[in-house]
């Protein structure tokens, strides 16, 4: 009944403007139930309260202090209220688009009659649309059907059904909204060019100002563009744009919105456009030290239930845990260690803040940056958070063997461990034994504490055999490598269609019978590796590394985010004992020489790692409230041995890079910058 009542109002309005228009429309609307159904469908999709709430907007991502680091959006739109739009802008749109806007009721009977007569007599096609009708059309095209090209085509179709449906919705909006609300909604909805939608975004993009400060010539240019954003684009068609602007100014004069002097001055003004200044719409536009953080924050929120569409359309403010000063220091250190465009070599650094209730990520950086230009050292992979190091963290994994042994009571820090120069360890199922060599001269036996500092191989493979591989593999997951251990041995999601165990099994399953696990020759996530010392420094409490402090919607309301609960992964006394065992690395262990060269004297924990082929070297450490991983690994299409000369490069250098000499120095440099005199 509501549809028919408003259709009768529509026909009545048309009759008031001319009997011919009513005569044209009446047979269609009275006889066609299908048309009424189409009209009803359109009205259901447009409610007066939904328009201002549902407009796609810009999601802003900030650091922990609220400074923007990136934005993500599909439509560059900044919704504003009526009070934040200049009178000149409102006058310009009304004067050129709908002079009787404040008198008509959603539709303009005179305009409808004029358009109907022109169409019926073969004259030029005319719209006769009011601003309210244009609001309906633009809302359907730019919001409701933005991802449906077929529906958008129907919204633009030059059919009587579409026009009646549009007019019906306009009448409904006019009944429920004040004129200023309709005009404001219209100016927030319309497209200007490209990804620029709404008057506030247009003011910023084209003039570097805000909608409330738009002058008469600026407002006239923008008002003229909404008729045809392509034809009147001031950058590609400046002559057309100026003519259209001047036409709008003349309309404002005729509508008594401005006086003759103002009109003359406005038409004499240059276009004055800048840019267009439109921010990047993805994390690729973030600063080099923030791109990976932005990417991980988005991925984290998507995993927590916020869809990509909600994030790119919702106008959220996402405050991350990123500490810009920490991130800048880390970025400077890795760039100094491995140049940004050094072919085939990546240096990542992740920094996590330990805690019993959360592990906040402070920095995710690499000598690479997030982007699409490989020639500039950019990558599209999340090099820091993903399981991105395909070669592993080397002897860092001995930490998991030590933790499992301490927990089980198999060894204490003072326990002497057999440590021959080489040994062949038996494998399950009477297979050929697994031969291991030490790289250097070590005492035999060696205590667990000294072994953690100097990293012999045979002592730890022997200890791993005594503790049992299942316990050591499980400890890696417990202390932090959750996603890593769920990936396969090439760093990807296990492929059930593959016949290769390295590809069809998760690492947690694949390494159940492989003693090489403690030597760290499997893919790993740099971020998760940093969370391992964070767990130890938190008294054995594991928390998922979080990049998010808060999320608020466009209205400033908090948005709840699902998070994983923290858990006691390792008893506090065991974690403390293990930290004591890791405290000698920078004093008398594998990083002692680098620490002395850097002037490093702070008490800390640390462990280095170097893979057998020197394709990856690592250092994990912790000092004060910072848990850190620094990995340098081959990341090119032709990976090879890392050579330690300046700069680090891929080559055949006989004696390759080590964790203590190549991965640890960026840690010292970063922490010295952050801690200063503390």
ROZA-65003 format. One record per residue: residue in three letters; z, x, y of N, C-alpha, C in turn. Coordinates in steps of 0.02 Angstrom, whole numbers, plus 50000, padded with zeros to 5 digits. Atoms other than C-alpha are relative to their C-alpha. Layout:
// residues N
alaZXYZXYZXY ...
***
This chain:
// residues 678
unk500005004149940500005000050000500005004350063 unk499984995749941500405014650120499325002750016 unk500674997349988498665021750096499564994850034 unk500425005349971497815005050133500224998350071 unk499765001649933498945001750282499745005150051 unk500234995049953498495018250363499255000450005 unk500735000449996496665016350318499804994550048 unk500155005449952496694999850412500145002350072 unk499884997249934497475009050559499435004550021 unk500584995749986496075021650545499414995950022 unk500575004249982494765008050548500114996650067 unk499865003249936495654999450691499895004850058 unk500114995149948495625015550790499275001150012 unk500714999049992493795017750757499684994050035 unk500285006049968493454999750809500155000250075 unk499844999549929494345002950972499535004750036 unk500464995249969493155017351002499284997749995 unk500695002250006491585008050949499904996349936 unk500115004150059491064994250829499565003549950 unk500464996750047489715005150756500395004649953 unk499634995550043490965018150693500394996149947 unk499645004150049492015004650612499534997249948 unk500485002750047490464997150535499775005149949 unk500214994850047489985013650459500545001449949 unk499464998150044491695017150388500244994449955 unk499695005550036492234999850331499734999049930 unk500245001350068491064997250182500245005249951 unk499804994750046491565013950110500734999249981 unk499285000150014493435012150127500224993649966 unk499795006350029493534993850079499784999449927 unk500295001250067492434994649925500175005449950 unk499944994450046492865011449852500725001749985 unk499334998050020494495013049759500055007549987 unk500014992950013493975030649715500155003850064 unk499874996849936493955035349898500744999550017 unk499295000849986495695028149919500425004849958 unk499634995450044496285038449770499955007150026 unk500094993349973495535054249846500435000950062 unk499604999749940496385050450011500745000849982 unk499304999750021498045047549924500185006949974 unk499874993450028497905064149831500105005150056 unk499954995249944497655073649994500664999250036 unk499385001249962499125065350080500605002549962 unk499444997750040500275069449936500095007650007 unk499964992749996499855087849956500215002550069 unk499814998149932500285087850143500584995750023 unk499435003749973502015082850200500205003250066 unk499844997349934502605084950380500505005849998 unk499494994750001504095095750331499775006249963 unk500214994450042503125106850211499595005250039 unk500484995549968501875114250333500345006250027 unk499684994149970503045125550430500385004249949 unk499624996450050504015130250273499575003849951 unk500414997350054502565134350157499485005150023 unk500524995549976501515145550268500105007049972 unk499954993050024501145162450186500175004650059 unk499804995549946501975176150287500055007149975 unk499954992950014502305194750290500695001649971 unk499374997550029503635202050175500115007150025 unk499834993549971504485216750260500505003649955 unk499574995950042505255230750158500325005350045 unk499654995349956506585241350244500405005049960 unk499524995550031507685256250207500694996950005 unk499335002950002509555253950189500284998750070 unk499775001149931509785254550379499604994550035 unk500395005449971508505240650408499375002250034 unk500624997649971507085251650468499414998449954 unk500565001750044505415244950402499665006249971 unk500364994650032504555256250277499324997749973 unk500645002650024503145244750219500004992550008 unk500075007350001502485227050220499504998149946 unk500475002550050501615216850087499844992750018 unk500215006849983500605201150118499294998949978 unk500695002050012499035191650080499684997750066 unk500225002249935498885183750252500485002950052 unk499584997349947499515193050405500174994450049 unk499775005749960500505178950483500745000850015 unk499304999949979502125178750582500144993350033 unk499885006849976502705160850603500505000150057 unk499565000549941503475156850772500094992750019 unk499865006749976504245141550852499634998650065 unk500375002149939503535131851000500215004050061 unk499754996449943504625141251123499765007250004 unk500244993150001503835157751073499245000350005 unk500725000149987502045152651117499904998450074 unk500095000949928501465154151297499664993450016 unk500325006249977500965138651395499255001050006 unk500724998649993499285147051427499644999149933 unk500315000650066498945147651240499944992749980 unk500025007150017499385129451214499484996350041 unk500495003249957498355124051364499285001849980 unk500684997850018496855134251307499754996349938 unk500215003450061496815126551133499884992650012 unk500085007249986497065108751194499374998850041 unk500585001049955495735110751330499345000749964 unk500654998850033494375117251214499934996049936 unk500055003350065494795108251052500144992550002 unk499785007050004495575091451095500334997950066 unk499735001449934495785086251278500474993950000 unk499585006050002496555069551230500565000649947 unk499514998750052497775077551108500664996250012 unk499355003049986499315070751196499974992450007 unk500075007349995498605053051206499844996849933 unk500215003350062497825049951035500545000449947 unk499505000450053498765046450874499725002849935 unk500254996850061498095058850748499255000349997 unk500735000049995496285053750770499814997750070 unk500255001749933495235051650927499454994949991 unk500515005150010494295034950921499355001650037 unk500624998449963493075040651055499615005549966 unk500354994550034492705056750964499704997749935 unk500275002650062492485047650799499374995950013 unk500585004149984491315035150878499405004350021 unk500544995749977490315048650964499685003749942 unk500274996350057490145058750805499624995449953 unk500335004750046489705043350701499324997950027 unk500645001949970488345037850823499505005749996 unk500464994250002487615055350833499755001149929 unk500214999050069487605057050644499524994649977 unk500415005650024486875039650615499314999850031 unk500655000249965485475041850742499615006449992 unk500374993950012484965058950679500125005450051 unk499844994949951485755068850820500365005949968 unk499644994350025486715085050806500634997849962 unk499405001650037488105084950677500615001450044 unk499414999249957489755082450768500634998349960 unk499395000950039491525083550706500444994350024 unk499555005149975492535072450819500715001049977 unk499354998750029494075081050747500525001450054 unk499444998549956495745081250837500345006449975 unk499614994250022496935095950831500394998349937 unk499625002050059497955086150705499565000049938 unk500464999850056496435083950593499835007249982 unk500154993050014496025102450611500605003449967 unk499404997550033497825106350563499974998449926 unk500055002150070497565096450403499495004349963 unk500544996250033495925105150363500205007349989 unk499814992950005496575122650399500585001049952 unk499444999450045498175119550305499774999749927 unk500265000450068497215114250150499635006449981 unk500414994250015496015128950161500425006449995 unk499644993649994497235142650211500665000349962 unk499355000050033498805137150120499964996849931 unk499985003650064498655123749985499495002849951 unk500544998050045496995129649914499785007250011 unk500194993249981497025147849969499745004149942 unk500214996250059496765154149792499504996249956 unk500455004350039495525140749737499354999050040 unk500625000549961493755143549807499654993349994 unk500335006550009493095127349732500354994650042 unk499635004949959494475117149815499895001350074 unk500144998549930494175126249978499324997450021 unk500665002649985492345121549969500034992450011 unk499925007349992492855103349947500354998450067 unk499665001049936494015105050098499535000750059 unk500494998949946492515110650201499404995349995 unk500605004050014491255098350127499884994950055 unk500185004749947490325087850255499874993149970 unk500055006550033490685071450166500464995050035 unk499605005349968491355054850227500694999649967 unk499365000350036492705055150092500485005250027 unk499574994649974493355071850155500244998350070 unk499815001649931493345065850336500524994450003 unk499505005450001494275049850294500675002649975 unk499384997150027495545059450191500365004150054 unk499734995949947495785071650335500314995750055 unk499755004549948495975057450461500634996449978 unk499415003550027497215048350349500615004550004 unk499444995449997498305063850336500215001350071 unk499844998849930498185066650523500424994350028 unk499615005849977498825049050558500715000549973 unk499344999450031500265052050438500425005450035 unk499634994849965500745068350523500204997850070 unk499855002149931500645060550695500584995150002 unk499445004750002501875047150641500675003549993 unk499374996850018503175059950588500155006250042 unk499894993949962502955074950704499874999050074 unk500145000049929503075077350891499375004050014 unk500624996649983501515083350979500095007650002 unk499904992849995502255100451013500095003149931 unk499934997550069502695102250828499325000649967 unk500674999750028500915098150778499605005950028 unk500364994549968500195110350904500255006849976 unk499714993850024501395123950849499795001449928 unk500224999150069500995121150665499275002249997 unk500714998249998499135121950705499915007350020 unk500084993149976499325138350800500305005149951 unk499744995650052500325145650655499555000249938 unk500415000650061499055140150523499325003350007 unk500714998349994497345144650594499865007449988 unk500244993250012496355160150546499655002550064 unk500364997049944495745172050680499435004549974 unk500514996250037494815185550582500345003749944 unk499744996050056495035194250417500644997249973 unk499365002050026496835193650362500474997550055 unk499575002049944497485188450534500044992550005 unk499895007249997498225171050534500584998650048 unk499475002049955499245162350667499995003950065 unk500064997349933499405165750852500435006250012 unk499574994249990500855178050842499685006349971 unk500344994350030499935189550722499395002050040 unk500594998649960498365187950827500185003550065 unk499784996849938499295192450987500175007349988 unk499814993150016499985208050903499395004149981 unk500574996350025498365212850818499495001650054 unk500554999249952497165210550964500225002550068 unk499794998149933498225213651118500645004250001 unk499384996250001499795222751059500564996750037 unk499495003849965500865209051132500274994649954 unk499745005650040501765193351073499734993450028 unk500315006449981501225175251079500304997150063 unk499695002849940502465170751216499785003550064 unk500214996249941501695183751332499244999850010 unk500735000349993499855179251311499804997350068 unk500255002049935498945178051477499434995049992 unk500555004850003497575165551522499385003049967 unk500604997450034496105177051476500125001749926 unk499854998550070496975182751317500034993549958 unk499945006450035497405164951266499324996749991 unk500665003150004495645159051305499575003449947 unk500384996550052494895172551194500214997749931 unk499755002050066496015167851048499834992749986 unk500165007150010495755149151074499264999149983 unk500715000550016493885151951071499835002449931 unk500154997250066493965161850908500114995149944 unk499835004450057494705147850803499414995649980 unk500585004050016493065138250813499565003549948 unk500404996050047492165152350719500235007250005 unk499724993249994493155168350689499505005549990 unk500504994950012491615177650631499545000850060 unk500474999849944490405172950770500335002550064 unk499664998249938491715175550905500495005749991 unk499594994150010492495191350836499875004950057 unk500124995849940492765202150992499815007249984 unk500174993250019492505218350896499275000649977 unk500684999750027490875214350808499504996250044 unk500445004049957490175201650933500324999150069 unk499645000549936490945205651103499664995550052 unk500355004349952489585196651204500134992749984 unk499855006950021489795180651103500734998250016 unk499295001249989491685182351117500154998750074 unk499875001049928491645184051306499724993450025 unk500295006549980490475169251328500444994349977 unk499575005250027491585158751218500654999850039 unk499384999849960493135164651312499914996650067 unk500135003049934492355159751478499904992549995 unk500065007250011491895142751407500684996749995 unk499315002650006493725140151362500334999850069 unk499714999849933494245145451537499734994250042 unk500305005749964493025132651611500324993449977 unk499695006150027493775119451496500724999250026 unk499325000249973495525123951555499994997850073 unk500075002149930494955121951734499854992550004 unk500185007049999494155105151698500584995549979 unk499425003850025495745099551611500615000850045 unk499464999049951496785104551763500585004149973 unk499484995650027497735117251659500085006250044 unk499984994349953497305131051785499614998150062 unk500395001349939496625131651962499405004750003 unk500624996449995494985138952021500125007650007 unk499874992949990495725155552077500195003449934 unk499804997250065496545158351909499415000549953 unk500594999950043494935153851819499545005750019 unk500454994649977493915165951925500285006849980 unk499704993650018495145180151897499985001149924 unk499994999450073495245176551710499315001849973 unk500674998650023493355176751689499775007150020 unk500174993249979493245193251783500365005349959 unk499614995150038494505201551667499615002449939 unk500314997650062493875212751525500314996749940 unk499715002950061494145207151346500695002949986 unk499344996950005495565219651337500295000449930 unk499734999850068495705219751147500145007249979 unk499844993550030496495234251054499984999149925 unk499985000550074496425238350870499354997949969 unk499435004350015496345226850778500565003749964 unk499414996650027498095232750737500334995649948 unk499735003950056498475225050568500355004949953 unk499654995450045499805233550461499714999849930 unk500214999850070499415238950284500344994449961 unk499755005850035499645224650163500295001649931 unk499724998050065500245234650012500435006250010 unk499594993949998501405249049970499595006250014 unk500434994349984499905260549992500055002050073 unk499944998649929500225259250178500665003050020 unk499354997249983501995266050168499945007450017 unk499984992949986502465283250232500035003949934 unk500054996250063502215297350103500655000349960 unk499374999550037504075297950060500274993249979 unk499755006750015504225278950041499554996149953 unk500475003950040502695273549940500254998549930 unk499765001150068503435275949767500624995550000 unk499405004349995505075267949823499784992850010 unk500255006849988504125252849890499724997049935 unk500295002550062503145251249728500534998249949 unk499485001550049504705252149621500414994050020 unk499625005849976505625239549731499634993649983 unk500405005950016504195227149708500024998649925 unk499995000750074504125230249519500684997449977 unk499325002050018506015228449507500114992650014 unk499915007049982505985211649597499574995449957 unk500425004050045504545205349492500334999349932 unk499645000350064505525209749335500614995450005 unk499415004349990506995200249411499824992750010 unk500205007049997505965184349425499624998050062 unk500405001649941505135185049597499275001949986 unk500704998750017503275183249563499655003850055 unk500404996549950501965193549650499784995450056 unk500215004849948501355177949740500574998550048 unk499445001349956503085174149807500145005950046 unk499854994149959503315191949867499475001150054 unk500534998849952501625192849953499894994250048 unk500095005849957501735175450031500654997550031 unk499375003249983503585172150054500315002050066 unk499694997949937503945181450216500715002549991 unk499334997550014505475189650137500155006250042 unk499784993449977506485203850209500385003249942 unk499714996650057506885216050071500335006450025 unk499644993949980508235228650116500135004249938 unk499934995750059508135242949993500605004850008 unk499474995150000509395256449949499765006850024 unk500294993649980508235270150012500365002950061 unk499704996449945509115282850122499455004450030 unk500584996549972507755289050240500135007450012 unk499854992949989508645305350281499995003949934 unk500014996950067508895309350096499285000549975 unk500705000150023507105304350057499585005250036 unk500384995149961506395315050197500165007149978 unk499804993350023507385330250138499695001649932 unk500284999050066506805327949959499245001050003 unk500724999549993504995325450011499805006850028 unk500144993549971505025341250117500085005549947 unk499864994950051505745351149971499465000349947 unk500514999950052504485345749840499325002150027 unk500644997749970503015348249959499995007550010 unk499964992849991503635365749995499955003649933 unk500014996950066503805369249809499314999749968 unk500685000950027502105362249756499594996450054 unk500405003249947500795358649891499724993349980 unk500225006850013500235340649906499344999749962 unk500665000350032498445344349856499905005449947 unk500064995150054498845357349724499714996749939 unk500315003550057497665352649582500405000749936 unk499725000050068498445347649418500745001149995 unk499284998750005500285350249464500374994850042 unk499585004849966501545336749509500725002350002 unk499284998749994503335338949571500334993650023 unk499655006249983504415323349567500735001450013 unk499274999749991506185320749629500274992950009 unk499645006449994507315305749604500735001550014 unk499294999049982509045304449683500354993349995 unk499625006250013510315291449627500725001250021 unk499304999749981512045287849695500434997149944 unk499595002550055513325286449553500504994850025 unk499495004949983514595272449548500194995949939 unk499775003950057515615261749430499724992950000 unk500275006849996514785245549490499264999850015 unk500724999849988513035250949540499775007250006 unk500324993449990511855265849538499414998850048 unk500515001349950510885264549700499535006050005 unk500504994849993509265274149713499945001850074 unk500044997749931509195284649871499325002850018 unk500664997149986507505293149854499585000249937 unk500504999350053505945292649746499395003350032 unk500534996549967504735305949802499645004749952 unk500384994950036503415318049740499575003750050 unk500484996749957502245330849811499384995750008 unk500525005149993500965317249778500274994350044 unk499795006149967500995301249879499624994149969 unk500325005950029500545283549830499384998350040 unk500625001549965498735280049871499415000749953 unk500615000250040496945279549811499555006150009 unk500424994149986496265296149879500275006049963 unk499764994450041496495308949741499885006650035 unk500154993949964495705322149853500545002050049 unk499444998849955497205320349969500665000449963 unk499404999450040498425322349826500354993449987 unk499705006650010498705303649806499894997649928 unk500065002950066498955293749648500194992650003 unk499845007150002498995275249606500574998649951 unk499445000950046500345277849472500665000750036 unk499324999049974502185276149509500275006249965 unk499894993650033502395294449470500745001649990 unk499294998350004504285294649495500394995249956 unk499615004950038504885278549414499724998949930 unk500315001350065503645276649271500175005649950 unk499954994850051503705286149106499385004450010 unk500604996749974502505298049193499915007249978 unk500064993050023502915315649131499844999849925 unk500185000950070501945315848967500255005549954 unk499814994250040502635332648909500745000649987 unk499295000150012504495329648924500415004450045 unk499534996449958506035337149004500295006149966 unk499774994050034506285351148877500744999649982 unk499314999350024508055357048845500514995650037 unk499555005049970508795343848963500264995349946 unk499815004750053508835333248805500585002749957 unk499424997450036510155344848733500654996850025 unk499425003749975511355335048843500184994249954 unk499875005750044511155320248724500315002249934 unk499704997350061511545330948572500735001950013 unk499324998149984513085337948658500454993950008 unk499605006149990513675320548710500164996749934 unk499885003150065513465313748534500505004049959 unk499534995750037514395328648460500704999550027 unk499345000649970515835327348583500314993249984 unk499755006750014515985308648555500234999449927 unk499845000550071515985310448366500555004749978 unk499514995050019517215324948368499715005549958 unk500334994850040515935335848282500085006950032 unk499924993649965516155349248415500384998750065 unk499704999949933517165353248571499645005450040 unk500354995049959516625364348715500105007149973 unk499864993350026517425379348630499775001149929 unk500214999350069516705376148457499435005149993 unk500554995250010515655391048396499454996749959 unk500575002950034513915385348345499565005549970 unk500474995150028512805395148222499375000450044 unk500554999349953511405402448327499555005949982 unk500454994550019510205413648230499375000150043 unk500614999749959508615419748318499484994949979 unk500465005250024507605407848209500314996949938 unk499755003550058507955395248074499524994449982 unk500425005650024506995382747968500464994649974 unk499535005450016507915366247961499674995049953 unk500295004750048507665354347815499844993350033 unk500225006549976506765337947846500124994749947 unk499905005350050507095321147761499404999349955 unk500545001450047506095317047606499695006249970 unk500254993850030505925335047545499355002550031 unk500594997449966504605338647675500105007350018 unk499954993149977504215356047738500515000550056 unk499474999449950505625362647845499715001050070 unk500194999649930505585362948035500265006650028 unk499814993349977505575380748105500115000050075 unk499814999749930506435384048271500175007350017 unk499864993349975506525400248373500374999650066 unk499694999349934507635405348517499535004050045 unk500414996549952506725411048673500455004950039 unk499564995149969507745426648713500565002049953 unk499444997450039509285435648651500644996150016 unk499405004049992510855425248623500535002349950 unk499484998550050512535428248539499964995149942 unk499985004350060512725421348363500675001249966 unk500085006949974513775410948356500094999750077 unk499925001349929513855403348531500394993650009 unk499605006249989515085390648601499544994650029 unk500395005649973514455373448649499955000750076 unk500024999349927514925376848832499505005250021 unk500484994749982513945393148838499294997949980 unk500665002450021512525384748744499704995350052 unk500255004449947512395371348878499765004050060 unk500184996049942512295384849010499375004249988 unk500554995350013511025396248924499454997249957 unk500525004150033510085383748814499645003249941 unk500344997750060509735391848644499764994049959 unk500305005650038508675381248527500324999049932 unk499775000950069509325384748352500704997049998 unk499325002649999511135380948398499994992450009 unk500005007249986510685363648464499634996049947 unk500315003650056509485358848325500494999649942 unk499505000150053510855363848202500544994850015 unk499495004949982512145353448298499724992949994 unk500325006650007510915338848303499994997849927 unk500005001650072510775339848113500694997849977 unk499325001750021512665339248095500214993250027 unk499815006549971512885324448213499604994449971 unk500465005150025511385315048145499524997850055 unk500505001849950509765311248235500084993050028 unk499935006849972510085292448250500504999750058 unk499495000149947511655295748354499755003550063 unk500264996449941510765308248468499474995950035 unk500525004149971509255296948494500314994050037 unk499675005749968510395282148532500355002250064 unk499644997549941511385292848656499525000650060 unk500484999549945509795295848758499914993350034 unk500055006749970509605277148783500644998150035 unk499365002049971511455274548816500125003250068 unk499854996549938511555287548952499504998650056 unk500455001549944510025281849047499274998949984 unk500725000350014508325283048961499814993449965 unk500115006550031508165264348926499254998549993 unk500725001350003506325261548971499645005649964 unk500324994250033505855279048913500024999249925 unk499935000350073506515276248737499654993849972 unk500385005850023505635259348728499245001350001 unk500714998249999503965267748766499835004149938 unk500204996050058502945276548634499955007450018 unk499994992749990502665295248615499435002450044 unk500484998149948501245294948741500184996650066 unk499755002849938502285286048873499754993050016 unk500265006749989501525268748851500374994949958 unk499725005250042502025252048779499745000749930 unk500244999350068501955253148589499434995249984 unk500595003850017500285247148522500024998049926 unk499945001950071500515236948362499345000449963 unk500664999650033498645238048327499805007149982 unk500164993150016498675256948314500315001949933 unk499744997450064498905265848148500385006550010 unk499674993749984499625281148235500734998750018 unk499295001249984501545281348232500195002250071 unk499854997949931501545290548399499834994650050 unk500225005349954500715275248475500294993249982 unk499775006750018501355260448375500764999449996 unk499275000250002503205265148378500305001950067 unk499624997849942504455266248518500325006849985 unk499684993450011505215283548542500664999349963 unk499355001050034506885276448486499924999649925 unk500135000450072506095273448315499645006349975 unk500434994550021504845287548308500415006449987 unk499634993750006506145301448329500614999649955 unk499425000750044507385295148201500065005749948 unk499984994750051506905309348082499665006450024 unk500364994249973506185322548199500485004450040 unk499524995549966507335337148246499765002550067 unk500274997649936506185341648391500264995950059 unk499795004449946506985327548490500455003750050 unk499534996649956508375338548560499675005250044 unk500374995149960507055350548627499584996750054 unk500295003649944506365336848740499255000650008 unk500734999449997504525336448697499664993150003 unk500275006849998504255317848728499974997450072 unk500085002649932503705307848883500664997350028 unk499375002049969505065303649009499874997550071 unk500015002549932505375294249170500445004450044 unk499584996049955505975305449314500594996150028 unk499455004049973507005291149385500554999149948 unk499495001050052507875287449221500355006549984 unk499684993650013508195305949198500545001450052 unk499494999249948509125306249365500604995449987 unk499455004650013510165291549305500465002549945 unk499564997150052510855302049161500605003550032 unk499404997249967511955313249272500384994850041 unk499655005349963512335297649375500494996449954 unk499555003250049513085289749218500605004449986 unk499444995550012514135305149182500465000350060 unk499604999549939514715306249363500364993550017 unk499675006449991515215287849354500524998749947 unk499505000850052516485291049217499714997049936 unk500325002650060515225286749081499734993050007 unk500255006849989514725270049160499265000250016 unk500715000749987512875266349148499884993650041 unk500265005749963512095254849278499255000950007 unk500724999449988510255250949295499895002650071 unk500124997549931509605261049443499684994550042 unk500245005549959509375248349581499715002550065 unk500284998249935508245249649734500144994750053 unk499935005849956508845233349814500724999150024 unk499365002049972510285229749933500024992550011 unk500005007249988509775212149982499284997550009 unk500635003449987508335199749993500164993650038 unk499925006349963508245185950123499324996850010 unk500635003549991506915172650144499824999650074 unk500255000249931505935168550302500504996750047 unk499515003449958507365157650364500665004050005 unk499404995949997508645171550339500504998449946 unk499545001850054509425163850184499975005249944 unk500014995150054509965175750045499654997449938 unk500355001750062508905175849887500355003749943 unk499654997050057509845178849725499535003949955 unk500394995650044509215192849613500395001149935 unk499684998750064509585194149428500055007549988 unk499904992950012510325211049384500335000949931 unk499684998350063510875219649224500715002250012 unk499314997849990512755221849207500085007349982 unk499844993150018513445239449205500395000049934 unk499644999750064514195245449042500305007049990 unk499684993650016515355259148980499605003249944 unk500444997050050514055269748892500335005749962 unk499664994250030515195284548856500724999950027 unk499305000049978517085285848861500095004850058 unk499914996049940517705292849025500215007149986 unk499774993250014518585307848947499445004249970 unk500574996450029517025312448848499515001950055 unk500454998549944515955311049005500275005750042 unk499704994749961517195322149097499945006749966 unk500064993750038517175335148960499285002650002 unk500704997949998515275335348958499835002850069 unk500134997449933515235337649147500295007050008 unk499714993349999516395352449127499535005049966 unk500464995750036515175359649001499365001350039 unk500614999349961513735357049123500125003550067 unk499824997149934514645365449268499845007450006 unk500114992849998514155383249221499265001850012 unk500724998549998512255381649235499815003950062 unk500204996749938512105386749418500455006150015 unk499544994449990513515399649402499815005949955 unk500154994650047513095409549246499454998149951 unk500505002350047511725399749161499285001050024 unk500714999149991509855397049173499764999250072 unk500195000649930509845392849359500405004650045 unk499564995849960511085406149416499615004450049 unk500394995749956509755417849486499694996150058 unk500285004249947508905403749582500534997750048 unk499455002149957510585397849647500205005550048 unk499834994349956511005415149713499475001150053 unk500554999049952509285416749794500024994750054 unk499975005549951509565399949881500655000050039 unk499345000049967511335404449936500424994149979 unk499655005950025512015390349830500665002049969 unk499344998350027513895391349798500424993849986 unk499615006150010514405373149780500124998649925 unk499895002250070515225366949619499574993949985 unk500445005650018514015355449530499914999949924 unk500205000150071513315350649360499255000849998 unk500724999050005511595355249299499785001749930 unk500304998150064510435357549152499255000850011 unk500724998849994508695364949145499644998349935 unk500425001250059507255361549028499315002850010 unk500684997349999505605369848986499684998349933 unk500345001750063504365363248858499685006349971 unk500234994250036503675374948728499365003050029 unk500634997749973501955375948808500025000950076 unk499914999249927502655377148986499574995250040 unk500385005049962501715361449036500454995450041 unk499515003849962503305353649104500655003850002 unk499344997049992504915360649174500444995250040 unk499575005149970506435351049231500685002950018 unk499304998749984508135351949313500324993350016 unk499595005849980509435338149317500675002750022 unk499374997649975511005340249417500374994850039 unk499615004649961512345332349519500505003750043 unk499524997049954513395336849670500214994550049 unk499745005049954514515326449784499854993049972 unk500185006750022513815308549771499264999449985 unk500725000050012512055313449721499845002449929 unk500254998150066511295313649547499245000850006 unk500684998049983509585321949543499615002149938 unk500464997050047508095325349433499425003050039 unk500594996849971506735337649483499565002349942 unk500464998250054505225339049368499355002650030 unk500664997349983503665349649386499594999949936 unk500395000750061502305345349263499254999450015 unk500725000449994500435345849233499794992750003 unk500195007049993499655329649294499254999150008 unk500725000649991497785333249299499654998149936 unk500405001850058496375329049181499965005549948 unk500014994350046496465346449103500675003650004 unk499344996949994498325350249083500035006749965 unk499924993450030498855367949044500675002950019 unk499374996649987500225380649066500145000450075 unk499804999249931501195380549228500175007350014 unk499864993149980501195397549313500455000050061 unk499485000649949502685401149426499845003350067 unk500144996849936501805410849565499944994950056 unk500035004449943501715403649740499284999250023 unk499675006050025501005390749733499974999549924 unk500035001550071501375384349559499314997349983 unk500685002150017499705381949471499904999949925 unk500185000150070498875378849305499595006249985 unk500374993950017498275394649220500235003049935 unk499774996150059498555407749085500365006150027 unk499614994849967499955418449150500475003649953 unk499584996650048500775424348990500704997350000 unk499315002449994502535420749049500004994150048 unk500075005949959502495402849113500624998350040 unk499455002449959503635393149228500594997849957 unk499405002550032505425388649184500354995150046 unk499635004849961506575374749239500435003250053 unk499564996749953507765386849321499645003350058 unk500354996449947506435395949421499534995750041 unk500505004249966505245381749469500274993150017 unk499765006849988506135364849453500664999850038 unk499355000149967507865369649517499975001450075 unk500004998649927507405377049689499934993950045 unk500025005949957506885360049763500674996350003 unk499345003150002508585353349709500475003450050 unk499574996349954509505367249802499804998650073 unk500255001049932508415365149957500184993150026 unk499855006949980508645346249961500744999050013 unk499285001149993510515346449935500295003950058 unk499754996249942510795360150065499844996450065 unk500195003849941509845349650192500454993850009 unk499615006249997510815333850149500735001450015 unk499284998849996512555341250133500195004150061 unk499854996049941512455353550277500635004149991 unk499374996350002514185360350310500534996649958 unk499505003550039515055347850199500205004149939 
***
